[in-house]
Amino acid sequence: MTIISAHEELHYIQRNGWLRAAVLGANDGILSTSSLMIGIAAAAASMNDILLAGIAALVAGALSMAAGEYVSVSSQSDTERADLETERKALRENPDGELEELTQIYVARVVPNELAGKVASALTESGALEAHARDELGISDQSKAQPFQAAWSSAASFSAGAILPIAAAMLAPSAHVGSVIAGVSLVGLAILGVLSARAGGAPVIKAVVRIVFWGAAAMTVTALVGRLFGVAV
């Protein structure tokens, strides 16, 4: 029988691997696609041109997000592997020195010397590399880089976000397509701010204000560029 502690706590750090990429992807999907479509609408383009731009933005953006996240997180993963290999070599060549190093880490955390030595010895016996990775390098299972997870979650969330302004354009009257895209997209950004704040345990109002403010600013600037220059941007 599994015993569940009554004091079991909910921590949000386990969600960092996918939450950051998902929020970034959805935000970019809504914002970049809607801004592009609004800019083209402001340039008095046809409905077909507006929709084509939105679909192109969805495909290109999703692939770009996936590739960018994969390369970025892969670089982080390579660095982690290199640091772990360095630590593995140090443990093999100088185990006593590494034990003392781990002991001093706990001493620096205000653990008494004798107890710090016992803790370091126990952790070394149960898994020296894991102990040094966690306490010396700050690498754990929760924070370890996962390139594929970041790539697919970014692409999927970007696509989900980009669909919103495209759907709004398809349903909007042609005379007000820009306004409808902007309104629907800002509502979508506000909802995204609420969801991301709750998923990450952050203040909701602050997250919503931040994401809506910058979204509105980007759409306004792009609309002005489209109106002033009469070109798709």
N, C-alpha and C positions, 0 to 999 in steps of 0.2 A: 504494500500500500504506500502511495506517495504522500508524504507529509508536506503540507504547504505552510510556511511560516505566516503567522498573523501580521508580522511586521514587514512582509515583503513589499518592497518599494518599486515604483515605476520610474525608470530612468530613461532619458531621451537620447543619451549618447549612442545607444545601439542603432538608432535610426539615422545617424549622420551619413552613413555610406550611401543611402539612397535618397534621403530627404533633401539634401543640398542640390543634388543633380535634378531631382524631380521638380522642385520649386523653381530652380533656374530655368529649366527647360520649358515649363508651362508659362512662366512669366515672359520668356523670350518669344514663345509661340504666339501668345496673345499680342504682345506689344509690337514685335517687329512686323508681323503680318498685318495687324490693323493699321499701324502707322504707314506702311507701304501702300495699302489699299486706300487709306484716307488721302495720302498725298496724290495718288493717281486720280482719285475722284475729284479732288480740288483742282486738278489740271483739266477738268471737263472731259475726261476720257469716257469711253463707252462702258456699259455694264460688262460686256464680254472682256474688255481689257482689264477691268478691275478684278473680275473673278479669276482670270488667267494669272494675273500678278499674285493673287492670294494663294492659288494652288502651287505656283512655282516657288513662292516663299515657303510654303509648307514642306515641299519635297527637299528643296535645297537646305533649308534650315534644320530639318530633322537629321539629314545626313551630316551636315556640318557639326551639329551639336554632338552627335554620336562619335564622330571622328575626333573632335576636339577633346571630349571627355576621356575617350580611350587613350589618346596620346598623353594627355596631362596626367591622368591617374596611373598610367603605365610607368611614367617617369618617376612618380612617387613610389610605386611598387619596386622599381629597380633600385632606388636609393635605399629602401627598407631592406631589400635582400642583400645589398652590399654591406650595410651596417651589421646585419645579422651574421654575415660571413666573417667580417672583421672580429666580431665578438666571439664567434665560434673558435676562431684561430687563437684568440687571446686566452680563452678558457682551456684550450688544449696545451698551449705553451707555458702559461703562467697561472695555473689554477689558484695558487695561494694568493697571488696579487689580486686576482679577480674576486676572491672571497673577501679580502680586506676592503676592496672597493665597494662591494655590495654592503658590507658592514657599515662603512662610513656613510653610505647613502641613508641608512636608517638612523645612524647617529645624528646626521644633519636634520632628520625629521623629529628630533628630540626623543628618540628611543634610547634608554640607558645603554652604555657600552656593552655590558655583559649580555643583556637581553638582545641587543642588536646583533651580536655575534652569534647567538643561538638561532635567531630568526634567519640570518644569512646562511648559516650552515644547513638548517632544515630545508630552506628553499633550494639551495645548491644540490642537495641530495635528491630532492624530488624533481628538479628540472632546472639546471643552472642557466641554460640559454633562455628559457622562458622568463626566469626571474630577472635576468639582466636586460632582456628585451623590454620588459614592462617597466622596471624601476630605473634603469639607466638610460634607455633609448626612448621610452614612452610609446612603445609599440605593443598593442594588444589585439586580440581577436576583434574587438568592437571597432577599433580605429584603423585596422589594417586596410590598405588600399585594395580596391576590387575593381579593376578596369572594365570588365564586361558588365558588371552590375551598373556602374556609372554610365556606360555607353548606352545600354538599352533603355534605362530609365530616363535618360535625357532625351533620346529620340522619341520615345513613346509620349512623354509629357509635353514635348514641343509640339508634336502632332495633335495631341488633344487640345492644347491651347490654341493652335493655329486654326483648327476647325471652327472655333467660335466666331471670329470675325467673318469667315467665309460664309458660314450659315446665315449670319446676320445680313450680309450683302445679298444673298440669294432671296431672302424673305422681305427685304426692304423695298419701299417705293423708290424708283430710280431717281426721283427728284430730291430725296433725302437720304441717299445711301450713305454718304459720309457721316452724317449726324447719327444715323442708326448704328453704324459700325462703331463709332466712338462711344456711344452710350452703352451698348451691349458689352464692349470690350472693357470699359471701366467697371461695370458691374462684375464681369468675370474676374478682373484683377482684384476687386474687393473681396470676392468669395475666396479667391486663391490666398489672399492675405490672411483671412480668417482660418482657413484649413491648415496653412503652413504654420501659423502661430500656435494653433491647438496641437498639431502633431509634434511640434518642437518645444512645447511648454513655454512659449514666449508671450508677452503682452499682446492681446489681439488688436486693440485700437492703434497702437504704435505701428504694428505691421501693416494694417490696412491703410492708414494715412500715408505711410512711406511708399507703398507700392502704387497707390492711386495717384499720388502727387506726381511721381516721376513718370507714370504712364500718361497722365494728362499732358505733362510738359512735352514728352516725346511726340505725341500725336499732334499737339498744337504747332510745334516747330515744323513737322513734316507737312502738315496742311498748308502752312504759310509758304513753305518752299514750293509746293506744288502749285499754289495759286499765283505766286509771284513770277515763277519761271515757266509755268505751263508745261512741265515735263514730268515724267514718271521718275520718282526717286526711290 
